[in-house]
């Protein structure tokens, strides 16, 4: 009984109380509806049409269920709770908050208590019974309120899920290759509530939750799965503070960002972000293990790496003389050769770039000349070596 009194106090009322309350219900329902229409601003309108019908049914059913539970302690009202869950859903669909509905519940409880307490006094109910009746009415209203809150939350979740689905579909249209029809994209943007920006940049990374990635990058970002990766579209990526926000999101993971382009060329930005990420994963460009790889910082590598198998074969062929060296020697000679070509053979500059003594550079170049011979003096072959060094692995393995 203690549990009943704390959670459902009406189970402690004498069953005979139902006979006192029953005759009051028809007039009480009308009194509650009138009070709601006058005192709750959002419902201050004629109680008619579908809204009025739903309100009347809701009030009538609430009173009927309450009296039934008083009459039959322990009665199960689970079948009737759907009505109040649906009332919460309806408030969400109408674009209102829950304040008005919960205020109507509280007002209804006050009106019901005043009317039913008067009936109980006239019937000679004991004061303790009247006190328990009051507790029961307000506990019951709390239960109905909780059901409507549940319905409201369910509808919110459903709307959010549909919005995410529409935004993910829009992102997919924007990055697809060949490009989607502009009219289809504009219609999808309208349906999803996402304003097509003047410019976007694509961000690609590993993962399997597009919605989570979009949320991490900003409330106005949309994302979609793309070829075993995730691709997010960031509107107005060059706005103040935007880059800092993106960098913060990739402190502990690797991603790549494509160039800023009009939304009609979002697929191009996505392609370059994907390519930059692939180069980073292959070790073809020197970048940190985490953070954003900026595609525009590696345009030449992207161009040269457009056909990765061909680039790798060409690199292997051009740098074949290094294959007989140990891994450590191969790496030293490679970095020296790259600096020597970039600095046009100026030993002092090469030494400064590599942070070694000029004599070390001379020693290494002597070894490189042994390996490559006259190729180091041929402009075309030097260019081929520069391309090979750009497109091949950045390690000595």
C-alpha positions in Angstrom: 0.0 0.0 0.0 2.9 2.4 0.7 4.1 1.9 -2.9 0.6 2.6 -4.2 0.2 5.7 -2.2 3.5 7.1 -3.4 3.0 6.4 -7.1 -0.7 6.0 -7.6 -2.4 7.3 -4.5 -5.9 6.8 -6.0 -5.5 3.1 -5.2 -5.8 4.0 -1.5 -9.3 5.7 -1.9 -12.4 3.8 -0.8 -14.2 2.4 -3.8 -17.4 4.1 -2.8 -15.8 7.5 -3.6 -16.3 6.7 -7.3 -20.1 6.8 -6.7 -19.7 10.4 -5.4 -17.5 11.5 -8.3 -19.4 10.0 -11.2 -22.4 12.3 -11.3 -20.2 15.3 -11.4 -18.3 14.3 -14.6 -20.6 15.7 -17.4 -20.8 19.2 -16.0 -17.2 19.1 -14.8 -15.9 18.4 -18.3 -17.7 21.5 -19.7 -16.4 23.6 -16.8 -12.8 22.5 -17.5 -13.0 23.2 -21.2 -14.5 26.7 -20.5 -11.7 27.5 -18.0 -9.0 26.4 -20.5 -10.4 28.5 -23.3 -10.4 31.6 -21.1 -7.2 31.2 -19.1 -4.7 29.5 -21.5 -3.6 32.0 -24.1 -2.7 29.5 -26.8 -6.2 27.9 -26.5 -8.1 31.2 -26.2 -10.4 30.6 -29.1 -13.7 29.0 -29.8 -13.6 25.3 -28.8 -14.8 23.9 -32.1 -13.6 21.9 -35.1 -11.0 19.2 -34.8 -9.2 21.0 -32.0 -12.3 21.3 -30.0 -13.3 17.7 -30.6 -9.9 16.4 -29.5 -9.9 18.6 -26.4 -13.4 17.4 -25.4 -12.5 13.8 -25.9 -9.3 14.2 -24.0 -11.0 15.8 -21.0 -13.9 13.3 -21.0 -11.6 10.3 -21.2 -9.3 11.6 -18.5 -12.2 12.1 -16.1 -13.7 8.7 -17.0 -10.3 6.9 -16.5 -9.8 8.6 -13.2 -13.1 7.5 -11.8 -12.7 4.0 -13.1 -9.3 3.7 -11.3 -10.9 4.9 -8.1 -13.7 2.4 -8.4 -11.3 -0.5 -9.3 -8.0 -0.1 -7.5 -5.1 -1.5 -9.5 -7.0 -1.0 -12.8 -4.6 -0.9 -15.8 -5.0 2.3 -17.9 -2.2 1.5 -20.4 -4.7 1.1 -23.2 -5.8 4.7 -22.6 -2.4 6.4 -22.4 -2.0 6.6 -26.2 -4.5 9.5 -26.3 -2.3 11.7 -24.1 0.9 10.6 -26.0 -0.9 11.7 -29.2 -1.8 15.1 -27.6 1.9 15.7 -27.1 2.7 14.7 -30.7 -0.1 17.1 -31.9 1.5 20.0 -30.1 4.8 19.3 -31.7 3.2 19.1 -35.2 1.4 22.3 -34.6 4.7 24.1 -34.0 3.9 24.8 -30.3 5.9 24.1 -27.2 4.4 22.0 -24.3 3.8 25.0 -22.0 0.2 25.5 -23.1 -0.8 21.8 -22.9 0.8 21.4 -19.4 -0.8 24.6 -18.2 -4.2 23.3 -19.4 -3.6 20.0 -17.5 -2.8 22.0 -14.3 -5.8 24.2 -14.7 -8.0 21.2 -15.3 -6.7 19.6 -12.1 -7.5 22.7 -10.1 -11.0 22.9 -11.5 -11.6 19.2 -10.9 -10.4 19.4 -7.4 -12.7 22.3 -6.5 -15.7 20.6 -8.0 -15.0 17.1 -6.7 -14.0 18.3 -3.2 -17.4 20.1 -3.0 -19.2 16.9 -4.0 -17.2 15.0 -1.4 -18.1 17.4 1.4 -21.8 17.2 0.5 -21.5 13.4 0.6 -19.9 13.5 4.0 -16.5 12.1 3.0 -13.9 12.1 5.8 -11.3 14.9 5.6 -8.5 12.3 5.3 -10.3 10.9 2.2 -10.6 14.4 0.7 -6.9 15.0 1.3 -6.1 11.7 -0.5 -8.5 12.6 -3.3 -6.6 15.9 -3.8 -3.3 14.0 -3.9 -4.7 11.5 -6.4 -6.0 14.2 -8.8 -2.7 16.0 -9.0 -0.7 12.8 -9.2 -3.0 11.7 -12.0 -2.4 14.9 -13.9 1.4 14.4 -13.5 1.0 11.0 -15.1 -1.0 12.5 -18.0 1.6 15.2 -18.4 4.4 12.7 -18.5 2.6 10.8 -21.3 2.2 14.0 -23.4 5.9 14.9 -22.8 6.8 11.5 -24.1 4.7 12.0 -27.2 6.2 15.4 -27.8 9.7 14.0 -27.5 8.9 11.1 -29.9 7.6 13.5 -32.5 10.7 15.7 -32.1 12.9 12.6 -32.7 10.9 11.6 -35.7 11.1 15.1 -37.2 14.9 15.3 -36.5 15.4 11.8 -38.1 13.5 12.8 -41.2 15.5 16.1 -41.4 18.8 14.2 -41.1 17.7 11.8 -43.9 16.8 14.6 -46.2 20.0 16.5 -45.5 22.1 13.3 -46.1 20.2 12.8 -49.4 21.0 16.4 -50.4 24.7 16.0 -49.6 24.7 12.8 -51.7 23.2 14.7 -54.7 25.8 17.5 -54.4 28.8 15.3 -54.4 27.7 12.7 -56.9 29.6 12.2 -60.2 28.3 13.0 -62.8 26.6 16.0 -61.1 22.9 15.9 -60.3 20.5 18.1 -62.1 20.5 21.6 -60.5 16.7 21.5 -60.3 16.8 18.3 -58.3 19.4 19.7 -56.0 17.4 22.9 -55.4 14.2 20.8 -54.7 16.1 18.6 -52.2 17.6 21.6 -50.5 14.1 23.1 -50.1 12.7 19.9 -48.7 15.5 19.6 -46.2 15.4 23.2 -45.1 19.1 23.7 -46.0 19.9 26.9 -47.8 22.3 26.4 -50.7 25.3 28.6 -50.0 27.4 30.6 -52.5 30.4 28.4 -51.7 31.2 25.1 -50.1 34.2 23.0 -49.3 34.1 19.2 -49.0 35.8 17.5 -46.0 36.5 13.7 -46.3 37.5 11.4 -43.5 37.2 7.8 -42.4 34.1 6.7 -40.4 30.6 5.4 -40.7 28.3 8.0 -39.1 27.6 10.9 -41.4 25.2 12.6 -39.1 27.7 12.6 -36.2 30.4 14.0 -38.5 28.1 16.8 -39.6 27.2 17.7 -36.1 30.8 17.8 -35.1 31.7 20.2 -37.8 28.8 22.6 -37.3 25.0 22.8 -37.2 24.9 24.0 -40.8 27.1 21.2 -42.2 25.6 18.3 -44.1 27.3 14.9 -44.7 26.9 11.6 -46.6 28.8 8.4 -47.1 31.1 8.5 -50.1 33.1 5.6 -51.5 34.0 4.0 -48.1 34.5 7.4 -46.5 32.4 10.2 -45.1 32.1 13.4 -46.9 30.8 16.6 -45.2 29.9 19.8 -47.1 30.9 23.0 -45.2 29.1 26.1 -46.3 31.0 29.4 -46.5 34.2 27.6 -45.4 36.3 30.8 -45.5 34.2 32.7 -43.0 35.9 34.0 -39.9 36.4 31.3 -37.3 35.3 28.4 -39.6 38.8 27.0 -40.2 39.6 27.0 -36.5 36.4 25.1 -35.9 37.3 22.5 -38.5 40.9 22.2 -37.2 39.6 21.6 -33.7 37.3 18.8 -34.9 40.3 17.0 -36.5 42.9 17.3 -33.7 42.8 13.6 -33.1 41.9 12.2 -36.5 42.9 12.7 -40.1 40.8 14.3 -42.7 41.2 16.3 -45.9 39.5 19.4 -47.1 38.9 20.2 -50.8 39.0 23.7 -52.4 36.3 26.3 -51.8 34.0 26.2 -54.8 30.4 27.2 -55.8 27.8 24.6 -54.6 27.3 23.4 -58.2 31.0 22.2 -58.2 30.8 20.6 -54.7 31.6 17.2 -56.4 35.0 18.6 -57.6 35.8 19.7 -54.0 34.9 16.2 -52.8 37.0 14.5 -55.4 40.1 16.5 -54.5 39.5 16.0 -50.8 39.3 12.3 -51.3 42.4 12.3 -53.5 44.4 14.3 -51.0 43.4 12.0 -48.2 44.4 9.0 -50.3 47.9 10.6 -50.9 48.3 11.2 -47.2 47.3 7.6 -46.4 49.7 6.2 -49.0 52.6 8.4 -47.6 52.9 10.2 -51.0 52.7 13.6 -49.2 54.4 14.5 -46.0 51.7 15.4 -43.4 51.0 14.7 -39.8 49.1 11.6 -38.6 46.2 13.8 -37.5 44.7 17.0 -38.6 43.3 18.3 -41.9 45.2 17.8 -45.2 44.5 20.9 -47.4 44.1 19.8 -51.0 45.1 23.2 -52.4 48.4 22.9 -50.6 49.2 19.7 -52.7 47.8 20.6 -56.1 50.9 19.4 -58.0 50.9 16.1 -56.1 47.2 15.7 -56.9 47.8 16.4 -60.6 50.7 14.0 -60.7 48.8 11.4 -58.7 45.7 11.4 -60.8 46.8 8.0 -62.1 48.3 6.5 -59.0 49.5 3.2 -60.5 51.2 5.0 -63.4 52.7 7.5 -61.0 54.0 4.7 -58.7 55.5 2.8 -61.6 57.2 5.9 -63.0 58.6 6.7 -59.5 59.9 3.2 -59.0 61.6 3.3 -62.4 63.2 6.7 -62.0 64.4 6.0 -58.5 65.5 2.4 -59.2 69.2 3.1 -58.6 68.4 3.7 -54.9 66.9 0.2 -54.4 70.3 -1.4 -53.6 70.8 0.9 -50.6 69.8 0.2 -47.1 66.5 1.7 -46.0 68.4 4.4 -43.9 70.8 5.2 -46.7 68.0 5.3 -49.3 66.1 7.8 -47.2 69.1 10.0 -46.7 70.0 10.0 -50.4 66.4 10.6 -51.4 66.0 13.7 -49.2 69.4 15.0 -50.3 68.5 14.5 -54.0 65.2 16.2 -53.5 66.8 19.3 -51.8 69.6 19.4 -54.4 67.1 19.5 -57.3 65.0 22.1 -55.6 68.0 24.3 -54.8 69.6 23.8 -58.3 72.7 22.2 -57.0 73.8 25.0 -54.6 75.5 23.0 -51.9 75.4 25.6 -49.1 71.6 26.0 -49.6 71.1 22.3 -49.6 73.0 21.9 -46.4 70.9 24.6 -44.8 67.7 22.9 -45.8 68.8 19.5 -44.5 70.6 21.0 -41.4 73.8 19.2 -42.2 77.4 20.2 -42.9 78.1 21.1 -46.6 80.7 18.4 -46.7 78.0 15.9 -45.8 76.0 17.1 -48.8 79.1 16.7 -51.1 79.7 13.2 -49.8 76.1 12.2 -50.4 76.0 13.8 -53.9 79.1 11.9 -54.8 77.3 8.7 -54.0 74.2 9.9 -55.9 76.4 10.6 -59.0 77.8 7.0 -58.7 74.2 5.7 -58.7 72.5 8.0 -61.3 75.5 9.0 -63.4 74.9 11.6 -66.2 71.1 11.7 -65.5 71.8 14.4 -62.9 73.1 16.7 -65.6 70.2 16.2 -68.1 67.4 18.8 -67.5 64.6 16.4 -68.7 65.9 13.6 -66.5 66.2 15.9 -63.6 62.6 16.9 -64.1 61.6 13.3 -64.2 63.4 12.7 -60.9 61.6 15.7 -59.3 58.3 14.2 -60.5 59.3 10.8 -59.2 60.2 12.2 -55.8 56.8 14.0 -55.6 54.7 11.0 -56.5 56.6 8.2 -54.8 56.4 7.2 -51.1 57.8 9.8 -48.7 59.6 7.2 -46.6 62.7 5.2 -47.2 60.9 1.9 -47.2 
